Every structure is written in structure tokens, then in C-alpha cells.
Amino acid sequence: MAHEFVKVEREGPVTVVTLNRPEVMNALHSPAHFELGEVFDAFAADPDQWVAIVTGAGERAFSAGNDLKHQAGGGKMGSPPSGFAGLTSRFDLTKPLIAAVNGVAMGGGFEIALACDIIIASDAAVFALPEPRVGLAALAGGLHRLPRAIGTKRAMSMILTARRVSASEGKELGFVAEVTAPADLMRVAREWAKGICELGPMSIRASKQAVYMGLDEPSLEAAIKGQNRYPAVAALYGSEDFVEGPLAFSQKRAPQWKGR
């Protein structure tokens, strides 16, 4: 399928999704949101794709967030049910997402990164939720994901000041996993993806879902007692990979994962 505002490449079991509006620092408008919704729908449904890397085209920006000029010019507003970039309200995706942040990640751009499971950042990356500077608020998940990622007080120091945070401070705060030189960013992101793909994909999906759904349980006890009812955990128990992993270990060979 041809896309105008996003580039999609498949590298074995890894899908690389590139936000492709470099002329506006990869800011997103309604048509881009719907394209990305289709891209992530296809990724979720493809049994041969296990991990996705999300990055931005060009050297300046991962994404500057909402295309305010498009909005101010009366351009159509809207996004699919899966949210900003087809991602921020996609709560049922159990496959891992890696954000490879190559530059500015502002507002909705930061919210896209926060909707991913792991953030790898170039040392040229800058993060902020600057919506209050233009009379808006980070309502595509940023106001909820950031406190969950780094704690309320540290998140409020960013949210209530709209201040910019470097990649190195992002690592200190805890939302960035690794900082790289710009030239190394995609290589490092691919290494993270490769490491994930060496593990049982059904196990990874069960683990991701158990973490996020467990955080919404009222207590640790409820999370532990309730985890077996989570769909991805139940799917793990019934999968071919659940048999293959222990069998490969006992036979002293590398497992042949099928993702089912």
C-alpha cells in the first residue's frame, strides 16, 4: 500500500515506521493520523511482524507534534479511534514498539514516543509538552503516560513549565533507555529490536500486556491473581512457542519461534 506521509519498511520480523513530513518537522495532520492508523493496524495483524521501530524523517525532528499551521489554516481536524499518529489510544497492541527519537519530540511527538515501550534517543533529541504555550494541553496521553513513566513530581516539573528536556536528562528522569550519537541511532534501535526478536514473541506480548494491565489493577495482589485472564497471557499458554521454548532448552539448541 502506498503512503504519502509515512514510510514503512520491513526487515525480517521488524517493521520500521518513519514519519515522513520533514518539511514541517514531521508535524502531523489529519491525513497523516489516518495513514498511521492503517500502518499500525497492518503491523498488529501481521503474524510475521514482531517489533516496530518508530522514527522521523530528516535530521531535525522526530515529530513536532500537531500541525498547528494546518489547524490554524482551517485544515480538517481528526484522528482514527487509535488516536494521535494512530497510536496514542491503541491500548490493545501487545507487540513491542521502540521509538528512535532523532531530534525534536514536542507535544504530540513526545506523546508518540511515550506511547512506545522503549525510547532510544539521539543526543540531538529534545523532549517537551509545550501545549500550554499555545493555549492547548497534552491530551493525547502525555499528561497520563509521563507521570506513570517517571513519577508525578518529576512529570509536573515538565508539564507545568512546558520546559525542554535533553536526551541525557530524559535518561536521568527515566523515560529514555539509551542515548546515542545521531549517526548511531537507527543501528542501536535495530540492535534493541534484534534482542527482542531473539526472545519468544508470545512471551514478550504476554509480558507487555501483563505489565500495562497489571498497573491498572487496584493492588499488586489483584494484578498477580488476575494476570492469567489477560488475553496475551492466555494465548501464551496455548501457543506452540510455549512448548518449543522448554523443548529447545532441553535439546540444547536455539528455539525456532513461530509467534503462535
VENVENDA-V631656 format. One record per helix or strand of 3 or more residues. SS is the DSSP state (~ for helix, > for strand). FROM is the first residue (numbers start at 1). TO is the last residue. Records with the same first field share a line. If there is no record, write none. Layout:
BEGIN
SS=FROM-TO + FROM-TO
END
This chain:
BEGIN
>=6-11 + 14-19 + 51-56 + 61-63 + 96-101 + 104-106 + 118-122 + 126-128 + 178-180
~=22-24 + 30-45 + 68-72 + 84-86 + 108-115 + 131-134 + 142-150 + 152-159 + 167-173 + 182-197 + 201-215 + 220-229 + 231-237 + 240-250
END
